[in-house]
């Protein structure tokens, strides 16, 4: 069985779930999902990313996103939806947790603990962080001893 640690910032769409569950053909895949609520990220950088990618309506909605405990509750609901979708799309196993800190903290230990074969970062494109190699995928490549794949989530 192939084991994947999946870092996400919002619930997967059907297309996202289909993409990650079919990456390895017919080989069964086990997912360990780590989700950080989007509200925990830098609001200014998110707004710049949204404007840079032409998501002007999304940039205007940034201030309406939940924060604090509300963000954690919303993230947990999104995580449960993601785990359900992964199972529906054929994942052999799907488990996960919401973290209220940088998801890269403890990533190396998680990869070792679950004997992961890879890490997939599935998030919206982050122009500013990517430019300076401060995005999750760039940072994870320096922390874990397995391949790190960066995929871009479908935009809603």
C-alpha positions in Angstrom: 0.0 0.0 0.0 1.2 3.5 -0.9 1.1 6.0 2.0 0.5 9.7 1.4 0.6 12.6 3.8 -1.7 15.3 2.3 -1.4 18.9 3.4 -4.6 21.0 2.6 -6.1 24.3 3.5 -9.7 23.7 2.4 -12.0 20.9 1.7 -11.2 18.9 -1.4 -13.5 19.1 -4.4 -14.6 16.0 -6.3 -12.0 16.8 -8.9 -9.3 17.2 -6.3 -10.2 13.9 -4.6 -10.2 12.1 -8.0 -6.8 13.6 -8.9 -5.0 12.5 -5.7 -6.6 9.1 -5.5 -5.7 8.2 -9.1 -2.1 9.3 -9.1 -0.8 5.8 -8.5 -3.1 3.9 -10.8 -4.6 0.8 -9.2 -2.3 0.7 -6.2 -4.2 1.2 -2.9 -3.4 4.5 -1.2 -3.7 5.4 2.4 -4.0 9.1 3.2 -3.0 11.0 6.4 -4.5 14.5 5.9 -3.2 17.5 7.8 -5.4 20.6 7.5 -4.7 24.1 8.6 -7.6 26.5 8.6 -7.2 29.1 5.9 -7.9 31.8 8.4 -4.6 31.0 10.1 -2.6 32.2 7.1 -1.4 35.8 6.5 -4.4 37.7 5.3 -2.4 40.3 3.4 -0.5 37.6 1.4 -3.8 35.8 0.6 -5.3 39.0 -0.7 -2.3 39.7 -2.9 -2.5 36.1 -4.2 -6.2 36.4 -4.9 -5.7 39.7 -6.8 -2.6 38.4 -8.7 -4.6 35.4 -9.9 -7.7 37.5 -10.8 -9.9 36.2 -8.0 -11.1 39.7 -7.1 -14.3 38.5 -5.6 -12.4 36.1 -3.3 -10.1 38.9 -2.3 -13.1 41.0 -1.2 -14.5 38.1 0.9 -11.2 37.5 2.8 -12.3 39.6 5.8 -15.5 37.5 6.1 -13.7 34.3 6.7 -14.0 32.7 10.2 -11.2 33.2 12.8 -10.3 31.6 16.1 -12.5 28.7 17.3 -14.9 29.4 14.4 -12.1 28.7 11.9 -11.2 25.5 13.7 -14.8 24.3 13.7 -15.2 25.1 10.0 -11.9 23.4 9.2 -13.0 20.2 11.1 -16.2 20.1 9.0 -14.1 20.5 5.8 -11.7 17.8 6.9 -14.6 15.4 7.5 -15.9 16.2 4.0 -12.4 15.6 2.6 -12.0 12.3 4.3 -15.4 11.1 3.1 -14.6 12.2 -0.5 -11.2 10.4 -0.4 -12.9 7.2 0.7 -15.7 7.6 -1.9 -12.9 7.9 -4.6 -11.3 4.7 -3.5 -8.7 5.6 -0.9 -7.8 2.4 1.1 -7.7 4.5 4.3 -8.2 8.2 5.1 -7.6 9.8 8.4 -6.6 13.3 9.4 -6.4 16.2 11.8 -6.9 19.9 11.9 -3.8 21.8 13.2 -3.9 25.3 14.6 -0.2 25.8 14.0 2.1 25.7 11.0 1.4 22.3 9.4 5.1 21.8 8.7 5.8 21.6 12.4 6.0 17.9 13.1 5.7 16.9 9.4 9.0 15.0 9.5 7.8 13.1 12.6 4.4 12.3 11.0 6.1 11.1 7.7 8.3 8.8 9.8 5.5 7.6 12.1 3.1 6.6 9.2 6.0 5.5 7.0 4.8 7.8 4.2 6.0 7.3 0.7 5.3 10.9 -0.3 3.9 14.2 0.8 1.3 16.0 -1.4 0.6 19.7 -0.8 -2.8 20.5 -2.3 -3.6 24.2 -1.9 -4.5 27.2 -3.9 -1.5 28.8 -5.7 0.3 31.2 -3.4 2.2 33.6 -5.6 4.1 35.6 -3.0 5.1 32.6 -0.9 6.0 30.6 -4.0 8.2 33.4 -5.4 10.3 33.4 -2.2 10.1 29.6 -1.7 8.1 30.1 1.5 5.1 28.0 0.4 4.4 24.7 2.1 5.8 22.5 -0.7 9.2 24.4 -0.9 9.6 24.2 2.9 8.5 20.6 3.2 11.2 19.5 0.6 13.8 20.6 3.1 12.3 18.8 6.0 11.2 15.3 4.9 13.1 12.5 3.3 10.4 11.6 0.8 9.2 13.2 -2.5 7.0 16.3 -2.1 4.5 16.9 -4.8 2.8 20.3 -5.1 -0.7 20.3 -6.7 -3.1 23.2 -7.1 -6.6 22.8 -5.7 -9.6 23.6 -7.8 -10.9 27.1 -7.2 -14.5 27.5 -6.0 
